[in-house]
Amino acid sequence: MNVTPPPHYSSLASALAALYGRSVAVARSERVSGGDINRAYALTLTDGRRIFMKANAKQNAAFFTAEAAGLSAIAATGAVGTPEVLCTGTDDGEGGGCSFLLLNYIASVKRRADYWEVFARELAAMHNADTAAFVSMQTGEASPLRFGFFQDNFIGARPQCNAPAASWISFFRENRLVPQFKAADSYFSASDRALNTKLLDHLEDFLVEPEKPSLLHGDLWGGNVLCNEEGKAILIDPAVYVGHAEADLAMTELFGGFPRAFYTAYREARPLQAGYERRRDLYNLYQLLNHLNLFGPQYLGAVNSVVAEYVGR
């Protein structure tokens, strides 16, 4: 199971020429709503086909090479749908140029009747897929380092470190919680910092190692799940890494949750380790800290509440 980087082009015109022929160009560009980091467009080409483009400043090209790697990793499991990655690139056009990611265009239709059950089973299959190649591209096949990813990426607009680790709990402490607590340090009082340190020092008291590593989407809330032409779920905007499947499932519950049918079908396809409900909020602490660092102190109360839930006040 290998992840092959998509082609990268030095202009949008050269990308379209390589993908579809030199006679093909953009006939119409329509701005698409959604997302607060990148600009999104539906491009209609002169040959009649439609593709999807995400764009950002030229210096932010890493957003798209990371996203392409994540989508390709998910696709490599063969378990759940994602948009097809066509290419990444940069363009020296007007306004200082841009970076871009081209994907196939997803025309959404009505969800099939068993949408949530099918999605749950497909997500469970992704979580059951072999993960060795996703870390070994950096560490080597014989490496005991089972968690992480072969490159760093982003969680929203913030960098996400995926340095490989042998222990899930160590990975979650050093690559997830510690960087976020450090970035948010100015928000915390002295007593807050003492509790944060206590939580980090006693993480083994609350988390467990997974029965097997899983490829995670990494940012699995409802806005990152779309419906495709077949009425089935597809995953977009990943922040992938290899970790504990519980972290993905916890994220689905952070902002309202999915329907009960999803969780019932997931548990039938992939039973959870005992005690998941006691660990769920700790996984979501990472996401809340990231929101604190992205959006400000309106998330401080939620962060402190979760820390207090585990180590008291």
C-alpha positions in Angstrom: 0.0 0.0 0.0 1.9 3.0 -1.3 1.2 6.7 -1.5 2.5 8.2 -4.7 2.8 12.0 -4.8 0.6 13.5 -7.5 2.3 15.6 -10.2 3.2 19.1 -9.4 3.1 21.9 -12.0 4.6 25.4 -12.3 1.4 26.9 -13.7 -2.3 26.2 -14.0 -2.0 26.2 -17.8 0.7 23.6 -17.8 -1.3 21.5 -15.4 -4.3 21.5 -17.6 -2.2 20.8 -20.7 -0.5 17.8 -19.1 -3.8 16.4 -17.7 -6.1 17.1 -20.7 -4.1 18.3 -23.7 -2.8 21.7 -24.9 -6.1 22.7 -26.4 -7.9 22.6 -23.0 -8.2 25.8 -20.9 -10.5 27.2 -18.3 -13.8 28.4 -19.9 -15.5 29.4 -16.7 -14.5 29.8 -13.0 -17.2 29.8 -10.2 -16.3 30.6 -6.6 -17.6 27.9 -4.3 -18.5 28.6 -0.7 -17.1 26.7 2.3 -13.9 26.7 4.3 -12.1 29.7 5.8 -8.5 28.9 4.9 -8.5 28.4 1.1 -10.4 29.8 -1.9 -12.4 27.2 -3.7 -13.6 27.2 -7.3 -15.5 25.0 -9.7 -13.7 25.2 -13.0 -15.5 24.4 -16.3 -13.0 23.5 -19.0 -13.2 24.1 -22.7 -13.8 20.4 -23.3 -16.9 20.5 -21.1 -15.6 18.7 -18.0 -15.6 20.2 -14.5 -12.9 20.0 -11.9 -12.4 21.5 -8.4 -9.6 23.9 -7.5 -8.5 25.0 -4.1 -6.1 28.0 -4.1 -4.0 30.0 -1.6 -1.0 32.2 -1.5 2.0 30.9 -3.3 4.0 30.5 -0.1 1.3 28.2 1.3 1.8 25.5 -1.3 2.6 23.1 1.6 -1.1 23.2 2.5 -1.9 21.4 -0.7 1.0 19.0 -1.0 0.0 17.8 2.6 -3.6 17.6 1.7 -2.8 15.6 -1.4 -0.7 13.2 0.6 -3.6 12.7 3.1 -6.2 12.1 0.4 -3.9 9.7 -1.4 -3.3 7.8 1.9 -7.0 7.5 2.5 -7.6 6.4 -1.1 -4.8 3.8 -0.8 -6.7 1.9 1.9 -9.5 1.3 -0.7 -12.0 1.6 2.1 -13.8 4.9 1.8 -14.2 7.5 -0.9 -12.2 10.7 -1.4 -12.0 13.1 -4.3 -9.4 12.0 -6.9 -6.2 14.1 -6.6 -5.3 15.4 -10.0 -2.2 17.5 -9.2 -0.7 20.3 -7.1 1.0 23.4 -8.4 2.0 27.0 -8.2 1.2 29.8 -10.6 3.0 33.2 -11.0 -0.2 35.0 -12.1 -1.6 38.3 -10.9 -1.4 39.4 -7.3 1.8 37.6 -6.4 0.8 34.2 -7.7 -0.9 31.3 -6.0 -0.6 27.7 -5.0 -3.3 25.3 -6.0 -4.7 21.8 -5.7 -6.9 20.2 -8.5 -9.4 17.5 -7.6 -12.2 15.8 -9.5 -15.5 17.6 -9.1 -18.0 15.9 -6.8 -21.6 16.5 -7.9 -23.7 15.7 -4.8 -27.0 13.9 -4.9 -29.5 12.7 -2.4 -28.1 10.4 0.3 -28.9 6.8 -0.1 -31.2 5.4 2.6 -28.3 3.5 4.4 -25.9 6.4 4.0 -24.8 6.5 7.6 -24.5 2.8 8.1 -22.4 2.4 4.9 -20.2 5.3 5.9 -19.6 3.7 9.3 -18.6 0.4 7.9 -16.3 2.1 5.4 -14.7 4.2 8.1 -14.2 1.1 10.2 -12.6 -0.6 7.2 -10.2 2.3 6.8 -9.4 2.1 10.5 -8.6 -1.6 10.1 -6.4 -1.2 7.0 -2.7 -1.9 7.3 -0.7 1.2 8.2 3.0 0.1 8.0 3.6 1.9 4.7 2.2 5.2 5.9 5.0 5.5 8.6 7.7 3.3 7.0 8.1 5.6 4.0 10.2 7.7 6.5 11.3 5.1 9.1 11.9 1.9 7.2 10.0 -1.4 7.1 11.7 -2.9 10.1 11.1 0.1 12.3 9.2 -0.3 15.6 7.7 3.2 15.1 4.1 2.6 14.4 2.4 6.0 14.9 2.7 9.2 13.0 2.9 9.8 9.2 5.7 10.0 6.6 5.3 13.8 6.6 4.0 16.6 8.7 0.8 18.3 7.7 -1.8 20.8 9.1 -4.8 20.8 11.4 -6.8 23.7 10.0 -4.2 26.4 9.3 -1.9 25.3 12.1 1.1 22.9 11.6 0.7 19.3 12.8 3.8 17.3 13.7 3.7 13.7 12.7 7.1 12.6 14.0 7.0 8.8 14.3 6.7 7.2 17.7 6.6 3.6 19.1 3.9 4.5 21.6 0.5 6.0 20.9 0.3 7.7 24.3 3.8 9.2 23.8 2.8 10.3 20.3 -0.4 12.0 21.5 1.5 13.7 24.3 4.5 15.0 22.4 3.0 15.6 18.9 -0.5 16.6 19.8 -1.0 18.1 23.3 2.4 19.6 24.1 2.7 21.8 21.0 -0.9 23.1 21.5 -0.4 23.8 25.2 2.8 25.7 24.4 1.2 27.7 21.7 -1.7 28.6 24.0 0.5 29.3 27.1 -0.4 33.0 27.3 -4.1 32.1 27.9 -3.4 30.1 31.0 -3.0 31.2 34.6 -0.3 29.7 36.9 -2.9 27.3 38.3 -4.0 26.3 34.8 -0.4 25.6 33.8 0.1 23.3 36.9 -3.0 21.3 35.9 -1.9 21.1 32.3 1.5 19.7 33.4 -0.2 17.3 35.7 -2.4 16.0 32.9 0.6 15.5 30.6 2.6 13.8 33.3 -0.2 11.3 34.0 -1.5 10.7 30.4 -0.9 6.9 30.8 -3.5 6.9 33.6 -6.2 7.9 31.1 -5.3 6.7 27.6 -4.6 3.2 26.3 -2.5 1.8 23.5 -4.7 0.7 20.5 -5.0 -3.0 19.7 -3.7 -2.0 16.3 -2.7 1.3 14.7 -5.2 3.0 12.4 -5.0 5.5 9.6 -7.0 8.5 10.9 -8.7 11.3 8.9 -7.6 13.5 11.7 -10.3 16.3 11.5 -13.5 14.2 11.2 -16.4 16.5 11.8 -19.5 16.8 9.7 -18.2 19.6 7.5 -15.5 17.3 6.2 -17.9 14.5 5.0 -19.7 15.1 1.7 -22.1 13.0 -0.3 -21.0 11.9 -3.8 -22.8 11.0 -7.0 -23.6 7.5 -5.7 -25.3 8.9 -2.5 -22.4 7.7 -0.4 -20.0 9.6 2.0 -16.6 10.8 0.9 -13.9 12.4 3.1 -12.4 15.8 2.4 -9.9 18.1 4.0 -7.9 15.5 6.0 -5.2 15.9 8.6 -4.1 12.3 8.4 -1.8 10.3 10.6 -1.6 6.8 12.1 -2.9 6.7 15.6 -5.8 5.3 17.7 -9.1 5.0 15.8 -10.8 6.4 19.0 -9.5 9.9 18.2 -11.4 10.0 14.9 -14.6 8.7 16.5 -14.3 11.2 19.3 -13.9 14.1 16.8 -17.2 13.0 15.2 -18.9 13.7 18.6 -17.3 17.1 19.3 -19.7 19.3 17.3 -23.1 17.6 17.7 -22.3 14.1 16.5 -23.6 11.9 13.7 -26.8 10.0 13.8 -27.1 7.0 16.2 -27.2 4.7 13.2 -23.6 5.6 12.4 -22.3 4.7 15.8 -24.3 1.5 16.0 -23.0 0.3 12.6 -19.4 1.3 13.4 -19.4 -0.6 16.7 -20.8 -3.7 14.9 -18.1 -3.5 12.3 -15.3 -2.6 14.7 -15.9 -3.0 18.4 -14.4 -0.4 20.6 -11.9 -1.0 23.4 -13.6 -0.8 26.8 -13.6 2.6 28.4 -13.8 4.7 25.2 -16.4 7.1 26.7 -13.9 7.9 29.5 -11.2 8.8 27.0 -13.3 10.7 24.4 -13.0 14.2 25.9 -9.2 13.8 26.3 -8.9 13.1 22.5 -11.0 16.1 21.8 -8.8 18.3 24.1 -6.4 18.4 21.1 -9.1 19.8 18.8 -10.3 22.3 21.5 -6.7 23.5 22.0 -6.3 23.9 18.3 -9.5 26.0 18.2 -8.2 28.1 21.1 -5.0 28.8 19.2 -6.8 29.5 15.9 -9.8 31.5 17.1 -9.1 32.8 20.6 -10.2 32.8 24.2 -13.8 31.7 23.6 -12.5 28.2 23.7 -10.4 28.6 26.9 -13.3 27.6 29.2 -13.9 24.4 27.3 -10.2 23.5 27.4 -9.9 24.1 31.1 -13.1 22.1 31.7 -11.7 19.1 30.0 -8.4 19.3 31.9 -10.3 19.6 35.2 -12.4 16.6 34.2 -9.2 14.4 34.3 -7.0 16.0 36.9 -9.4 18.1 39.1 -9.0 21.6 40.4 
